């Protein structure tokens, strides 16, 4: 009997989809301390300005802000502490090879709870140029306009 997977979104990085072409996504665990997990259960996490780096065969996320837990007193850690991501060795090797190619980077896309554990979805991304961003904005506006017209016609 298969158990149903439960996911609860904590933080989302919408800006990453605007600034990058996301080519592949991976799921990674995060090494956290107790009060950080409690703070995340309350939804106090931000990944807007964060990025991921591979150093010495380990993956770390920088700039991921986890607000201090109110009841945590001396056990609270630094909110911008560098956090280690947990991936399989084979995935780390594959990602490090791809990141060394010109133009590729790793960005966190979302943070969520999956079966009681904090997970981060990371994306292998290629940066967009200014004209790519304008093109995607124009495409969104056109789609929104056609939906609006369709809605008016069907009233």
Beta strands, then each sheet from edge to edge (+ up, - down):
strand 1: 7-12
strand 2: 20-30
strand 3: 45-46
strand 4: 51-55
strand 5: 58-62
strand 6: 65-66
strand 7: 83-86
strand 8: 104-114
strand 9: 117-127
sheet 1: 1+ 8- 9+ 2- 7+ 5- 4+
sheet 2: 3+ 6-
end
